[in-house]
Amino acid sequence: MISLPDTSKAAVRMVAWWNAVAVRWHPVTLIVIVWALLTIPLVFFRGFNSDEGVAVTIARTAIDDGYWLTPHMFNERFVERPTLLSWVIAAISLPFGSVTQFTARLPIALAVLGGCLLIYSLLRRVGASVAAAVLGAALFLSCPLMLRSYVMITADMPLAVMLFSAFVLWWHGYESGWVSFGRWAAIGGVLALVSLMKGPQPIAYFAIGVGLYILGARLWRQIPGLMLAGLICVIPLAGWYAYVYVPGDELQWASFMRLKVGGAPLSSPPKALFELFTETLPAALLATIYLVTHGFRGSGNVKGAFVKSIACYAFAAALIILFWRGGSTPRYYFPMILPLCVLGGLAFDALSVQRPQFVAPVLTVMLAILGYAFVYSVVASPLLPKQFRSAQLDARRITDQVHAAPGPIYRTAATGLNVLPYVPTRIIGAKLQLLETVGGPAWFAVPTDEAAILMAKRGDALRVVMPFGSDQEWRLLRLDK
C-alpha cells in the first residue's frame, strides 16, 4: 500500500474535519450563528465611517424635512442616483422619530444573511453536498471585500444580493423546464428594486449575463420574458429620473455613471484585475481552480448548464466593467462575489476527494480570515471606542456644545460627513461665501483652511470651539452675533 505524503494526509484531515463540522449542527443554524457573531456587534459598536454618511443623511433628511422621492442631504439636492437604501432606512426609522445606528445598519446586516442563505440554498438545489453549501456561505463571509461591508451603509452589497436573487428566480424556473411570464414579472420587480438602489448600470450583470446564456443556448422562447422583465424594471426607474429632473441634472448623472471623461481616475484593467482577485479571495481562487479543472461541463450532480449560466452571470458584465473607459474599483464587482462563492462550493465537492491538496489551503485561508473577522467584531469593536466610534465621540462633544449654546450648524462641502448625522440639531449646507456674511448665533463646521479664512474676515465675532474628525481635519466655530 502506497502511503500518502504528510502534506496530503494533512489535506485529507482538513477536508474530513470540514465535512464533520458542516453536518454536526443544523447547517442553516450554523450559518446564522456565524453571521450573528460577525455582524451584530458591529451594528452597535461600529460608528459611521467612509461615505456612510451620505445614505444616513439622506434618510435623516427624508424624515426631518419630508424629502423622500427627491433625495436631499440636509438642504441640498442629491440626485446623482436613486437612493432606495436610504428610503428603506428612513422607513424603518420613522416609528422611532430619527435615524439611529441600529436602524441604519440593520438592512445591511440582514442583506448579508440573505446572501449567505441564497448561496446555501442554491448549492443544495443544484445537488451540492451540505459541506459544499456551507462552504459557499462561509466563502461569502470571508471575502476581504465583504469584511468591510458586513454593516457598511452603502448600496453595493444589498444590491448584489438582490440582483443574485433575480438570477436564482430565473434559474429555478429554467431548471423546472419553463420560465413563466409570472416569474419573469417577478424578476422584473426585483430588478426594478435593484435599479432604484444605484441606477441602471448594475442591471447589466443580469441582463448581459442571463441574456448571453439565453442566446448561446438558443432559448428563443425566453427572449419575450426577458424583454418583459426589462420593461418592468425600466418603468419605475425612468419615472424617478423624470420626477426629479431639472435642467443640468443629466451632467451629474453622466458623471456618476462614468459615461464621460473626467472625475477621479480609477484603476486600469491590470490593476483592477489584481485588486479584484485579492479582494475576493479565497472564493476567487477556489472558483478558478474549479473552472480550470472542470471547465463548464459540470461535476457530480451539477449540470453543465448551471455552470455555464452562473459563469455568464458572474463574468460577462464584469469583463465589460473591467475595460470601462473610466476605470473601475472593486465595489463595482460586488454582484460577482455571490456566484464566485457558488462556484467555490462546487469546487469542494469536485476536488475534495481526488485533489484535497487544492481544497485544504483555501479552507485554511478562509478560516484564518473568519477568525480575524471574529476578533475584529466581537473583541476589538467593543473595546476600542476611539478606533471604532470616533465619529460618535465627536458628535457627542458637538451636541454638548450646541445644547449649551443653541443655533444651527452651517457646514461646507462634505465636512463632518459621518459625524453630523449623529447631531440632533438643524444642519445647513452652505458655500464659504455665505458663511462670511451670515448672522449669528450659529455654528460653522468647516475644514481647517476655511476656518482660517473665516477667522481672518470675521475677527472677534468668531471663535474656534473644537477640532474634530479622525485626523482633526475640521473645525467647529461659534458665531455669537
Long-range contacts (C-beta under 8 A, 24 or more apart in sequence): 7-357, 8-356, 8-357, 10-360, 11-356, 11-357, 11-359, 11-360, 11-361, 12-356, 12-360, 14-356, 14-359, 14-360, 14-363, 14-364, 15-352, 15-353, 15-356, 15-359, 15-360, 15-363, 18-131, 18-135, 18-348, 18-363, 19-131, 19-352, 22-130, 22-131, 22-134, 22-135, 23-130, 23-131, 27-120, 27-130, 27-133, 27-134, 28-117, 28-120, 30-134, 31-113, 31-116, 31-117, 31-120, 31-134, 31-137, 32-113, 34-138, 34-141, 34-370, 35-112, 35-113, 35-116, 35-141, 37-374, 37-377, 37-378, 38-141, 38-150, 38-370, 38-373, 38-374, 38-377, 39-109, 39-112, 39-113, 39-150, 39-151, 39-377, 40-109, 41-377, 41-378, 41-381, 41-382, 42-105, 42-109, 42-150, 42-151, 42-377, 42-381, 43-101, 43-102, 43-105, 43-106, 43-109, 43-151, 44-101, 44-102, 45-381, 45-382, 45-388, 45-389, 46-105, 46-151, 46-381, 46-388, 46-389, 47-101, 47-388, 47-389, 47-390, 47-391, 47-392, 47-393, 47-418, 48-101, 48-104, 48-153, 48-391, 48-392, 48-418, 48-419, 48-421, 48-422, 49-391, 49-418, 50-152, 50-154, 50-418, 51-154, 51-417, 52-104, 52-152, 52-153, 52-154, 52-418, 53-414, 53-416, 53-417, 53-418, 53-419, 53-420, 53-421, 54-78, 54-417, 55-83, 55-85, 55-86, 55-89, 55-104, 55-153, 55-154, 55-155, 56-86, 56-89, 56-99, 56-104, 56-153, 56-418, 56-421, 57-417, 57-420, 57-421, 58-83, 58-86, 58-90, 59-86, 59-87, 59-89, 59-90, 59-93, 59-99, 59-104, 60-90, 60-98, 60-99, 60-421, 62-86, 62-87, 62-90, 63-90, 63-93, 63-94, 63-97, 63-98, 63-99, 69-240, 69-243, 69-244, 70-243, 70-244, 71-244, 73-429, 74-411, 74-427, 74-428, 74-429, 75-428, 75-429, 76-429, 79-244, 79-249, 79-252, 80-252, 80-253, 80-255, 80-256, 81-198, 81-199, 81-253, 81-256, 82-195, 82-196, 82-197, 82-198, 82-199, 82-237, 82-240, 82-241, 83-155, 83-197, 84-155, 84-193, 84-196, 84-197, 85-153, 85-154, 85-155, 85-158, 85-197, 89-153, 98-424, 99-421, 101-392, 104-153, 105-151, 105-153, 107-158, 108-149, 108-150, 108-151, 108-152, 108-153, 108-157, 108-158, 109-150, 109-151, 111-157, 111-158, 111-161, 111-162, 112-141, 112-146, 112-149, 112-150, 112-151, 112-157, 112-161, 114-161, 114-165, 115-140, 115-157, 115-160, 115-161, 115-164, 115-338, 116-140, 116-141, 118-161, 118-164, 118-165, 118-168, 118-338, 119-338, 119-341, 119-342, 119-345, 121-168, 122-168, 122-171, 122-342, 123-342, 123-345, 123-346, 125-172, 125-175, 126-175, 126-301, 126-302, 126-303, 126-306, 127-300, 127-301, 127-302, 128-301, 128-302, 128-345, 128-346, 128-348, 128-349, 129-348, 129-349, 131-348, 131-349, 131-352, 132-345, 132-346, 132-348, 132-349, 133-345, 135-344, 135-345, 135-348, 135-363, 135-366, 136-341, 136-342, 136-344, 136-345, 137-341, 138-366, 138-370, 139-282, 139-283, 139-286, 139-340, 139-341, 139-344, 139-345, 139-366, 140-283, 140-337, 140-338, 140-341, 141-370, 141-373, 142-282, 142-283, 142-366, 142-369, 142-370, 142-373, 143-279, 143-280, 143-281, 143-283, 143-337, 143-341, 144-278, 144-279, 144-280, 144-281, 144-369, 145-279, 145-280, 145-330, 145-331, 145-334, 145-337, 146-337, 147-369, 147-372, 147-373, 147-376, 149-334, 150-373, 150-377, 154-331, 155-197, 155-198, 156-198, 156-331, 156-334, 157-334, 158-197, 159-194, 159-197, 159-198, 159-202, 159-334, 159-335, 160-202, 160-334, 160-335, 160-337, 160-338, 161-338, 162-190, 162-193, 162-194, 162-197, 163-190, 163-191, 163-194, 163-202, 163-203, 163-205, 163-206, 163-335, 164-335, 164-338, 164-339, 165-190, 166-190, 166-191, 166-194, 166-206, 167-206, 167-209, 167-210, 167-310, 167-313, 167-339, 170-206, 170-210, 171-306, 171-309, 171-310, 174-219, 174-222, 174-309, 175-306, 179-222, 179-225, 180-225, 181-224, 181-225, 181-228, 183-225, 184-225, 184-226, 184-228, 184-229, 185-228, 185-229, 185-232, 187-229, 188-228, 188-229, 188-230, 188-231, 188-232, 188-233, 189-232, 191-229, 191-230, 191-232, 191-233, 192-232, 192-233, 192-235, 192-236, 192-237, 194-233, 195-233, 195-234, 195-236, 195-237, 196-236, 196-237, 196-240, 199-237, 199-253, 199-256, 199-257, 200-234, 200-237, 201-257, 202-335, 203-233, 204-317, 204-320, 204-321, 205-313, 205-316, 205-317, 205-318, 205-335, 205-336, 206-313, 207-317, 208-316, 208-317, 208-320, 209-312, 209-313, 209-314, 209-315, 209-316, 209-317, 210-309, 210-312, 210-313, 212-312, 212-316, 213-308, 213-309, 213-312, 213-313, 216-308, 216-312, 217-305, 217-308, 258-324, 258-325, 258-326, 258-327, 259-326, 261-325, 261-326, 263-326, 265-327, 266-326, 266-327, 266-328, 266-329, 267-327, 267-328, 267-329, 268-327, 269-322, 269-323, 269-328, 272-322, 272-327, 272-328, 272-329, 272-330, 273-322, 275-329, 275-330, 276-322, 276-330, 276-333, 276-336, 279-330, 279-333, 280-333, 280-336, 280-337, 280-340, 281-365, 282-344, 282-362, 282-365, 282-366, 282-369, 283-337, 283-340, 283-341, 283-343, 283-344, 284-340, 285-362, 286-343, 286-344, 286-347, 286-348, 286-359, 286-362, 287-340, 287-341, 287-343, 287-344, 287-347, 289-347, 289-351, 289-358, 289-362, 290-343, 290-344, 290-346, 290-347, 290-350, 290-351, 291-343, 293-350, 293-351, 293-355, 293-358, 294-350, 299-346, 299-349, 299-350, 300-349, 300-350, 302-346, 302-349, 307-343, 307-346, 310-339, 310-342, 310-343, 311-339, 311-343, 313-339, 314-339, 314-340, 314-343, 390-470, 391-418, 391-419, 391-422, 391-470, 392-422, 394-419, 394-468, 394-469, 395-419, 395-420, 395-421, 395-422, 395-423, 396-422, 397-466, 397-468, 398-423, 398-445, 398-466, 398-468, 398-476, 399-423, 399-424, 399-425, 401-443, 401-465, 401-466, 401-476, 401-478, 402-443, 405-441, 405-478, 405-480, 406-441, 407-440, 407-441, 407-442, 407-443, 407-478, 407-479, 408-442, 408-443, 409-442, 409-443, 409-444, 409-445, 410-434, 410-435, 410-438, 410-442, 410-443, 410-444, 410-445, 411-444, 411-445, 411-446, 412-445, 412-446, 412-447, 412-450, 413-447, 415-445, 415-446, 415-447, 415-474, 416-445, 416-468, 416-469, 416-474, 419-468, 419-469, 419-474, 420-445, 438-479, 439-479, 439-481, 440-479, 440-480, 440-481, 441-478, 441-479, 441-480, 441-481, 442-479, 443-476, 443-477, 443-478, 443-479, 444-475, 444-476, 444-477, 444-478, 444-479, 445-474, 445-475, 445-476, 445-477, 446-474, 446-475, 446-477, 447-473, 447-474, 447-475, 448-473, 448-474, 448-475, 451-475, 451-477
